[in-house]
């Protein structure tokens, strides 16, 4: 169960990081324009 929890946490964390990075890039583009 611990391994499963770690796997889920890693996947969710990766998705959150991706979303945050995309949002940051969008903000940067908005600032540049």
C-alpha positions as semicolon CSV with decimal commas, in nm:
position;residue;x (nm);y (nm);z (nm)
1;X;0,000;0,000;0,000
2;X;0,288;0,237;0,080
3;X;0,437;0,181;-0,265
4;X;0,101;0,253;-0,426
5;X;0,062;0,572;-0,222
6;X;0,410;0,690;-0,326
7;X;0,334;0,614;-0,691
8;X;0,007;0,808;-0,680
9;X;0,175;1,099;-0,501
10;X;0,451;1,107;-0,764
11;X;0,203;1,109;-1,053
12;X;-0,017;1,376;-0,894
13;X;0,289;1,583;-0,805
14;X;0,417;1,559;-1,162
15;X;0,083;1,676;-1,299
16;X;0,073;1,969;-1,055
17;X;0,428;2,071;-1,152
18;X;0,335;2,054;-1,522
19;X;0,023;2,267;-1,466
20;X;0,223;2,520;-1,261
21;X;0,497;2,540;-1,527
22;X;0,241;2,591;-1,805
23;X;0,066;2,863;-1,603
24;X;0,401;3,034;-1,534
25;X;0,486;3,029;-1,905
26;X;0,145;3,177;-1,990
27;X;0,200;3,456;-1,735
28;X;0,546;3,525;-1,878
29;X;0,403;3,547;-2,231
30;X;0,137;3,789;-2,105
31;X;0,402;4,007;-1,941
32;X;0,620;4,006;-2,253
33;X;0,327;4,118;-2,467
